[in-house]
C-alpha cells in the first residue's frame, strides 16, 4: 500500500511539473495542455484520497501511532 501511495504522489508531482513546463513553453498559444495536466493532477489526487478513505474503512490501513 505504501508503494502505491508513494507512486501516486510522484505521479501527482510529475503532472504538476509538466503543467509548469507547459505554462512557460506555450505562452502565446492555447493553454489546453496546461488544463489537461492540471486536470490529471486533480483526478489523481481525488483517486488517492478516495483510495485512502476506502483502505481505512476496510481495515487495510490502521490508526497506529
N, C-alpha and C positions, 0 to 999 in steps of 0.2 A: 504494500500500500504506500509505503514511504517513497519508493522509487517512482511510482506513478504520480504522486503529488509533486515530487521534485521535477519530473519530466514536464508536467503540466505548467509548473511555474516557469521553467525555462522556455517553453513554447509561448507563454504569455509575454515574457520579456522580449523574446525574439520578434514577436508580432508588433510590439510597441516600438522596438528599434527599427523595424522595417518601415513603419509609418513615419518615423522621424526622418529616415533617409528619403522617403518619397516626398515629404514636405520640402526638403531642400532641393531635390532634383527637379520637381515639377512645379516650379514657382509660377510660371505663367500659364501652364497647361491645366487640363482638367484634373480635379482633385479626387477622382474616383478611386485611384489606388490607395490613397490615404484613408478614405472612408472604408474601403474593403478591409484594409489591415486593422483598423480600429474596431470594425465590426467583428472580425475574427478574435481580437483580444477580448472583447466583451463577452462573446459567446464562450470562449474557453474559460473565462473567469466564472461565468454562470454555471457551466458544467462542473467545474471543480468545486464550487460552493455546494451545488446540489448533491454531488457525489459524497462530499464530506458529511453533509447532513444525513444522507441515507446510510452511510457507513456507521455513523454514530447511533442512529436509530436501530440498525440491525445488529449492533454489538461488535462490529468488525474492528472498531477503534474504541478505546475507553477513555475515561477521565482520570487516568493515573497522574498523580502529582510527583 
